[in-house]
Amino acid sequence: MADQTLTIDGTEYNPADLTDAAKQQLANLRVCDQEIQRLQQQLGIAQTARAAYANALKAELPKAAAH
């Protein structure tokens, strides 16, 4: 398997050539990206639930009298 490159600000880098400190920062970025993805999924779940609760509330409200 060939080494993959990563592109940062338009410049390609071979991860094997990075310093240990740079590799650690890359790992930190990946963890952050995973957490952002998890939080976006949680937000989607919460938004879906909120919409369902709003619809359930509307169904429970008394009907408005016609004017």
MIDOSE-1310 file (N, C-alpha, C; in nm, 2 decimals, decimal comma, always signed):
residues 67
madq	+0,09/-0,12/+0,00/+0,00/+0,00/+0,00/+0,09/+0,12/+0,00; +0,07/+0,21/-0,09/+0,14/+0,33/-0,10/+0,11/+0,43/+0,01; +0,21/+0,51/+0,05/+0,18/+0,61/+0,16/+0,08/+0,71/+0,11; -0,02/+0,74/+0,19/-0,11/+0,84/+0,15/-0,05/+0,98/+0,19
tlti	-0,10/+1,08/+0,11/-0,05/+1,21/+0,14/-0,17/+1,29/+0,20; -0,13/+1,39/+0,28/-0,24/+1,48/+0,33/-0,21/+1,62/+0,28; -0,32/+1,69/+0,26/-0,30/+1,82/+0,20/-0,35/+1,92/+0,31; -0,26/+2,02/+0,34/-0,29/+2,12/+0,43/-0,26/+2,26/+0,37
dgte	-0,36/+2,34/+0,36/-0,34/+2,47/+0,29/-0,28/+2,46/+0,15; -0,33/+2,36/+0,08/-0,28/+2,34/-0,06/-0,15/+2,27/-0,08; -0,08/+2,24/+0,03/+0,05/+2,17/+0,02/+0,03/+2,03/+0,06; +0,09/+1,93/-0,02/+0,08/+1,79/+0,02/+0,20/+1,75/+0,10
ynpa	+0,17/+1,66/+0,20/+0,27/+1,61/+0,29/+0,26/+1,46/+0,30; +0,37/+1,40/+0,32/+0,37/+1,25/+0,35/+0,37/+1,24/+0,50; +0,27/+1,18/+0,56/+0,26/+1,17/+0,70/+0,38/+1,10/+0,76; +0,45/+1,01/+0,69/+0,57/+0,95/+0,75/+0,68/+1,05/+0,77
dltd	+0,68/+1,16/+0,69/+0,78/+1,26/+0,70/+0,76/+1,36/+0,81; +0,64/+1,36/+0,88/+0,61/+1,46/+0,98/+0,69/+1,43/+1,11; +0,71/+1,54/+1,19/+0,77/+1,52/+1,32/+0,67/+1,45/+1,41; +0,72/+1,40/+1,52/+0,63/+1,34/+1,62/+0,53/+1,44/+1,67
aakq	+0,57/+1,56/+1,69/+0,48/+1,67/+1,74/+0,37/+1,69/+1,63; +0,41/+1,70/+1,51/+0,31/+1,72/+1,40/+0,22/+1,60/+1,39; +0,27/+1,48/+1,41/+0,18/+1,36/+1,40/+0,08/+1,37/+1,52; +0,13/+1,42/+1,63/+0,03/+1,43/+1,75/-0,08/+1,53/+1,72
qlan	-0,04/+1,64/+1,66/-0,14/+1,74/+1,62/-0,23/+1,69/+1,52; -0,19/+1,61/+1,42/-0,27/+1,55/+1,32/-0,37/+1,46/+1,39; -0,32/+1,38/+1,49/-0,41/+1,29/+1,56/-0,51/+1,37/+1,64; -0,47/+1,48/+1,70/-0,57/+1,57/+1,77/-0,68/+1,62/+1,68
lrvc	-0,64/+1,66/+1,55/-0,73/+1,71/+1,46/-0,83/+1,60/+1,42; -0,78/+1,48/+1,40/-0,87/+1,37/+1,37/-0,97/+1,34/+1,48; -0,93/+1,34/+1,60/-1,02/+1,32/+1,72/-1,12/+1,43/+1,72; -1,08/+1,55/+1,69/-1,18/+1,66/+1,69/-1,28/+1,65/+1,58
dqei	-1,23/+1,60/+1,46/-1,32/+1,58/+1,35/-1,42/+1,47/+1,38; -1,38/+1,37/+1,45/-1,47/+1,26/+1,49/-1,57/+1,31/+1,59; -1,53/+1,39/+1,68/-1,62/+1,45/+1,78/-1,72/+1,54/+1,72; -1,68/+1,62/+1,63/-1,77/+1,71/+1,55/-1,87/+1,63/+1,48
qrlq	-1,83/+1,52/+1,41/-1,93/+1,44/+1,34/-2,03/+1,37/+1,44; -1,98/+1,33/+1,55/-2,07/+1,27/+1,65/-2,17/+1,37/+1,70; -2,12/+1,49/+1,73/-2,21/+1,60/+1,78/-2,31/+1,64/+1,67; -2,27/+1,64/+1,54/-2,37/+1,67/+1,44/-2,48/+1,57/+1,43
qqlg	-2,44/+1,44/+1,45/-2,54/+1,33/+1,45/-2,63/+1,35/+1,57; -2,58/+1,38/+1,69/-2,66/+1,41/+1,80/-2,76/+1,52/+1,78; -2,71/+1,63/+1,72/-2,79/+1,74/+1,69/-2,90/+1,71/+1,59; -2,88/+1,62/+1,49/-2,98/+1,58/+1,40/-3,09/+1,50/+1,48
iaqt	-3,04/+1,41/+1,57/-3,14/+1,34/+1,65/-3,22/+1,43/+1,74; -3,16/+1,53/+1,80/-3,24/+1,62/+1,88/-3,33/+1,71/+1,80; -3,29/+1,75/+1,68/-3,38/+1,83/+1,60/-3,50/+1,75/+1,55; -3,48/+1,62/+1,52/-3,59/+1,53/+1,48/-3,68/+1,51/+1,60
araa	-3,63/+1,49/+1,71/-3,71/+1,47/+1,83/-3,79/+1,60/+1,86; -3,73/+1,71/+1,85/-3,80/+1,84/+1,88/-3,91/+1,86/+1,78; -3,89/+1,83/+1,66/-4,00/+1,84/+1,56/-4,12/+1,75/+1,59; -4,08/+1,63/+1,64/-4,19/+1,53/+1,67/-4,27/+1,58/+1,79
yana	-4,20/+1,64/+1,89/-4,26/+1,69/+2,01/-4,35/+1,81/+1,98; -4,30/+1,90/+1,89/-4,38/+2,01/+1,84/-4,51/+1,97/+1,77; -4,50/+1,87/+1,69/-4,62/+1,81/+1,62/-4,71/+1,75/+1,72; -4,66/+1,68/+1,82/-4,75/+1,62/+1,92/-4,82/+1,73/+2,00
lkae	-4,75/+1,83/+2,03/-4,81/+1,95/+2,11/-4,92/+2,01/+2,02; -4,89/+2,03/+1,90/-5,00/+2,09/+1,81/-5,12/+2,00/+1,81; -5,10/+1,87/+1,81/-5,22/+1,78/+1,80/-5,30/+1,79/+1,93; -5,23/+1,83/+2,04/-5,30/+1,83/+2,17/-5,36/+1,97/+2,20
lpka	-5,33/+2,07/+2,12/-5,39/+2,20/+2,15/-5,53/+2,21/+2,11; -5,61/+2,29/+2,18/-5,75/+2,30/+2,14/-5,76/+2,37/+2,01; -5,86/+2,33/+1,94/-5,88/+2,39/+1,80/-5,93/+2,53/+1,82; -5,88/+2,62/+1,74/-5,91/+2,76/+1,74/-6,05/+2,78/+1,69
aah	-6,13/+2,87/+1,75/-6,26/+2,90/+1,70/-6,26/+2,97/+1,57; -6,35/+2,94/+1,48/-6,35/+3,01/+1,35/-6,40/+3,15/+1,37; -6,35/+3,25/+1,31/-6,39/+3,39/+1,32/-6,50/+3,42/+1,21
